[in-house]
Amino acid sequence: MANFVVLGGSGKVGRRLGEVLEDQGHHAVAASRKSPARFDWHDTSTWQPVLAGADGVFIVGPGSARDWSGPLTSLLEVAEGEGVQHAVLLSARAVEFLPGGAVYLAERALAAGPVPWTVLRPSHFAQNFTEAMFVPVDGLIRQPVGAGAEPFVDVRDVAETAAKVLVERTFIGERISLSGPAALTFEEAAKTLSEASGTTVRFAHEDPADHEAGLRAAGTPEGYVRWRMAMLEAIRTGADAYVSDGVQQVLGRAATGFADWAAREVPRAAWAVEGRGQR
């Protein structure tokens, strides 16, 4: 049994990673500002107690709106002092489309730090349709992506990949790109979501300028606006449609298909349950 700290342990990836590690017989500490194992990027006094005794740490940053490479560098120094032997960073494949952004700078800080490291670069999560930015509102998904396609990755695959890399301390010094097995347009994704949920889900293209203006009107930090628009532009133009083989490379099996993920999780999504209740 090994001991692992999962920063952002209540998030989409962190929560599932903790479950995978525990199922494998390891001890996983979910650390966040509101968890019993308190970790706060803005309170350095919380760092050492959380990292003490850890064999490895999974790092989810405080967001992509602002540069957090400085705190990450300091965290890695604390981790080295506590004997942490491996740090795995949750990045994003979209870092390719915003050089110099917060995620890019975090990757660079990790590589320059004193702890052996691995970077995971997933494509957009399939779970973004059930838990995040692509959730249908009144049965409609509005995004500025046109007919662009994306190979959505199942977060469970990301978590299992992270677990294997942490437990086996493999892929040191490497950046692993993860995606689903095929790219789908949002029209195709909406059709699959409809079939899995038993409700009607539609997609409508939104003008990129309108989407950007809406983010700013909502008070979204400028750094995140730049990051999000770069991600969505990469989908719209087809730049992010390529398939990555990281899941196969690490786990020795094919990545989970979007339809299989949808059949497993979409029927339990809040919007799907609500939609069926209104029929």
C-alpha positions as CSV (number, residue, x, y, z in Angstrom):
1,M,0.0,0.0,0.0
2,A,1.2,3.5,-0.9
3,N,0.1,6.9,0.3
4,F,-1.1,9.5,-2.2
5,V,-2.3,13.1,-1.9
6,V,-4.9,14.2,-4.4
7,L,-5.1,18.0,-4.6
8,G,-8.5,19.0,-5.8
9,G,-9.8,15.8,-4.4
10,S,-13.4,16.8,-4.7
11,G,-13.3,17.7,-8.4
12,K,-14.2,15.6,-11.4
13,V,-10.8,13.9,-11.8
14,G,-9.7,14.0,-8.2
15,R,-12.8,12.4,-6.8
16,R,-12.6,9.5,-9.2
17,L,-8.8,9.1,-8.8
18,G,-9.3,8.7,-5.0
19,E,-11.9,6.0,-5.6
20,V,-9.5,4.1,-8.0
21,L,-6.6,4.3,-5.7
22,E,-8.7,3.2,-2.7
23,D,-10.1,0.3,-4.7
24,Q,-6.6,-0.8,-5.5
25,G,-5.7,-0.9,-1.8
26,H,-3.8,2.4,-1.5
27,H,-4.5,5.3,0.8
28,A,-5.7,8.4,-1.0
29,V,-6.0,11.7,0.8
30,A,-8.4,14.1,-0.9
31,A,-7.1,17.6,-0.1
32,S,-8.9,20.9,-0.8
33,R,-10.0,24.0,1.0
34,K,-13.2,22.4,2.4
35,S,-12.0,18.8,3.0
36,P,-10.8,17.5,6.4
37,A,-7.3,17.4,4.9
38,R,-7.3,21.1,4.2
39,F,-5.1,22.4,1.4
40,D,-5.2,26.0,0.2
41,W,-3.0,27.3,-2.5
42,H,-3.1,30.7,-0.8
43,D,-2.2,29.4,2.7
44,T,1.2,27.8,2.7
45,S,0.8,26.6,6.2
46,T,-1.6,24.0,4.9
47,W,0.9,22.4,2.5
48,Q,3.4,20.5,4.7
49,P,0.7,18.8,6.9
50,V,-1.0,17.5,3.8
51,L,2.1,16.3,2.1
52,A,3.7,14.6,5.1
53,G,4.2,10.9,4.5
54,A,3.0,11.0,0.9
55,D,4.7,8.8,-1.7
56,G,3.1,10.7,-4.6
57,V,0.9,13.8,-5.3
58,F,-1.6,14.5,-7.9
59,I,-1.8,18.2,-8.7
60,V,-4.8,20.1,-9.8
61,G,-4.1,23.8,-10.0
62,P,-6.2,26.7,-8.6
63,G,-7.5,27.5,-12.1
64,S,-6.4,28.7,-15.5
65,A,-7.2,32.4,-15.1
66,R,-3.9,33.5,-13.5
67,D,-0.3,32.4,-13.4
68,W,0.2,30.0,-10.5
69,S,3.6,28.7,-11.5
70,G,5.3,30.5,-8.5
71,P,3.2,28.7,-5.9
72,L,3.6,25.5,-7.7
73,T,7.4,25.9,-7.5
74,S,7.2,26.5,-3.8
75,L,4.8,23.5,-3.3
76,L,7.3,21.2,-5.1
77,E,10.0,22.3,-2.8
78,V,7.9,21.4,0.2
79,A,7.0,18.1,-1.4
80,E,10.7,17.3,-2.0
81,G,11.4,18.0,1.7
82,E,8.6,15.6,2.7
83,G,10.1,12.8,0.6
84,V,7.4,12.9,-2.2
85,Q,8.8,10.8,-5.0
86,H,6.4,11.6,-7.9
87,A,4.2,14.5,-8.9
88,V,1.5,14.1,-11.5
89,L,0.0,17.3,-12.9
90,L,-3.4,17.5,-14.5
91,S,-2.9,19.8,-17.5
92,A,-4.9,19.9,-20.7
93,R,-4.3,19.0,-24.3
94,A,-5.5,22.5,-25.1
95,V,-2.3,24.0,-23.6
96,E,-1.0,23.6,-27.2
97,F,-3.4,26.4,-28.3
98,L,-2.4,29.0,-25.7
99,P,1.4,29.2,-25.4
100,G,2.4,31.3,-22.5
101,G,-0.9,30.8,-20.6
102,A,-1.3,29.8,-17.0
103,V,-1.4,26.0,-17.8
104,Y,1.7,26.3,-20.0
105,L,3.6,28.1,-17.3
106,A,2.5,25.5,-14.7
107,E,3.9,22.7,-16.9
108,R,7.2,24.5,-17.2
109,A,7.4,25.1,-13.5
110,L,6.8,21.4,-12.8
111,A,9.5,20.3,-15.3
112,A,12.0,22.7,-13.6
113,G,11.1,21.5,-10.1
114,P,12.9,19.1,-7.8
115,V,10.3,16.2,-7.8
116,P,10.1,13.6,-10.6
117,W,7.1,14.5,-12.7
118,T,4.6,13.4,-15.2
119,V,2.0,15.6,-17.1
120,L,-1.4,14.4,-18.2
121,R,-2.9,16.4,-21.0
122,P,-6.5,15.2,-21.6
123,S,-8.9,16.5,-24.3
124,H,-12.2,17.9,-23.2
125,F,-14.0,15.7,-20.7
126,A,-17.1,13.7,-21.7
127,Q,-18.3,14.7,-18.3
128,N,-18.4,18.3,-19.4
129,F,-21.9,17.4,-20.7
130,T,-23.0,16.3,-17.3
131,E,-21.0,18.3,-14.8
132,A,-19.5,21.4,-16.4
133,M,-19.4,23.8,-19.3
134,F,-21.4,21.8,-21.9
135,V,-24.4,20.9,-19.8
136,P,-27.6,21.3,-21.8
137,V,-29.8,24.1,-20.6
138,D,-33.5,23.4,-21.4
139,G,-32.3,20.7,-23.7
140,L,-30.0,23.0,-25.7
141,I,-26.2,23.1,-25.9
142,R,-24.9,26.5,-27.1
143,Q,-21.2,26.7,-27.8
144,P,-19.1,28.6,-30.4
145,V,-17.7,25.4,-32.0
146,G,-19.7,25.1,-35.3
147,A,-19.2,21.8,-37.0
148,G,-15.8,21.2,-35.2
149,A,-15.2,17.8,-33.7
150,E,-13.6,16.8,-30.4
151,P,-12.5,13.3,-29.1
152,F,-14.1,13.7,-25.7
153,V,-12.3,11.6,-23.0
154,D,-14.0,9.8,-20.1
155,V,-12.8,11.2,-16.8
156,R,-12.7,7.7,-15.4
157,D,-10.0,6.9,-18.1
158,V,-8.1,10.0,-16.9
159,A,-8.3,8.8,-13.3
160,E,-7.2,5.3,-14.0
161,T,-4.3,6.6,-16.1
162,A,-3.3,8.9,-13.2
163,A,-3.5,6.0,-10.7
164,K,-1.3,3.7,-12.7
165,V,1.3,6.4,-13.4
166,L,1.4,7.3,-9.6
167,V,1.4,3.7,-8.3
168,E,4.0,2.4,-10.7
169,R,6.0,5.7,-10.9
170,T,6.2,5.4,-14.7
171,F,6.4,7.9,-17.5
172,I,8.7,10.1,-15.5
173,G,9.5,13.3,-17.4
174,E,6.8,12.7,-20.0
175,R,3.7,14.5,-21.2
176,I,0.9,12.1,-21.9
177,S,-2.0,13.2,-24.2
178,L,-5.3,11.5,-23.5
179,S,-8.5,11.5,-25.6
180,G,-11.4,9.3,-26.5
181,P,-11.2,6.9,-29.4
182,A,-12.9,9.1,-31.9
183,A,-13.8,12.7,-32.5
184,L,-17.5,13.8,-32.5
185,T,-19.2,17.0,-33.6
186,F,-21.5,18.6,-31.0
187,E,-24.4,17.6,-33.2
188,E,-23.3,14.0,-32.9
189,A,-22.7,14.3,-29.2
190,A,-26.2,15.8,-28.7
191,K,-27.8,12.8,-30.6
192,T,-25.9,10.4,-28.3
193,L,-27.0,12.4,-25.2
194,S,-30.6,12.3,-26.4
195,E,-30.5,8.5,-26.8
196,A,-28.8,7.9,-23.4
197,S,-31.0,10.3,-21.5
198,G,-34.4,9.6,-23.0
199,T,-34.9,13.4,-23.5
200,T,-34.3,15.6,-26.5
201,V,-30.9,17.4,-26.6
202,R,-30.1,19.8,-29.4
203,F,-27.0,21.8,-30.3
204,A,-26.9,25.4,-31.6
205,H,-23.7,27.2,-32.7
206,E,-23.1,30.5,-30.9
207,D,-21.1,33.3,-32.4
208,P,-17.6,33.4,-30.8
209,A,-17.8,37.1,-30.2
210,D,-21.2,36.7,-28.4
211,H,-19.8,33.9,-26.3
212,E,-16.7,36.0,-25.3
213,A,-18.8,39.0,-24.5
214,G,-21.1,36.9,-22.3
215,L,-18.1,35.6,-20.3
216,R,-16.9,39.2,-19.7
217,A,-20.4,40.4,-18.8
218,A,-20.5,37.7,-16.2
219,G,-17.3,39.0,-14.6
220,T,-15.1,36.1,-15.8
221,P,-11.4,36.8,-15.3
222,E,-9.6,37.9,-18.4
223,G,-7.1,35.1,-18.2
224,Y,-9.8,32.5,-18.2
225,V,-11.6,34.2,-21.1
226,R,-8.4,33.8,-23.2
227,W,-8.0,30.2,-22.1
228,R,-11.6,29.2,-22.8
229,M,-11.8,30.9,-26.2
230,A,-8.5,29.3,-27.3
231,M,-9.9,25.9,-26.4
232,L,-13.2,26.5,-28.2
233,E,-11.5,28.0,-31.2
234,A,-9.4,24.8,-31.5
235,I,-12.5,22.7,-31.6
236,R,-14.2,25.0,-34.1
237,T,-11.2,25.0,-36.5
238,G,-10.6,21.3,-36.2
239,A,-7.2,21.8,-34.6
240,D,-8.2,19.7,-31.6
241,A,-9.9,16.9,-33.5
242,Y,-7.0,14.5,-33.5
243,V,-7.1,11.4,-31.4
244,S,-4.4,10.7,-28.8
245,D,-3.3,7.2,-27.7
246,G,-2.3,7.9,-24.1
247,V,-5.0,5.7,-22.5
248,Q,-3.9,2.8,-24.6
249,Q,-0.2,3.6,-24.0
250,V,-0.6,3.6,-20.2
251,L,-3.5,1.2,-19.5
252,G,-3.0,-1.2,-22.3
253,R,-6.7,-0.9,-23.4
254,A,-8.7,1.3,-25.7
255,A,-10.1,4.5,-24.4
256,T,-13.8,4.5,-23.5
257,G,-16.1,5.5,-26.3
258,F,-18.5,8.5,-25.9
259,A,-21.6,6.3,-26.4
260,D,-20.4,3.8,-23.7
261,W,-19.7,6.7,-21.3
262,A,-23.1,8.2,-22.0
263,A,-24.9,5.0,-21.4
264,R,-23.2,4.7,-18.0
265,E,-23.5,8.2,-16.7
266,V,-25.9,10.3,-18.6
267,P,-29.2,8.7,-17.3
268,R,-28.2,9.9,-13.8
269,A,-27.3,13.5,-14.8
270,A,-29.5,16.1,-13.1
271,W,-30.6,17.6,-16.4
272,A,-31.6,14.1,-17.7
273,V,-33.6,13.2,-14.6
274,E,-35.3,16.6,-14.7
275,G,-36.1,16.2,-18.4
276,R,-37.7,12.8,-18.0
277,G,-39.7,14.1,-15.1
278,Q,-41.3,16.8,-17.3
279,R,-42.4,14.4,-20.0
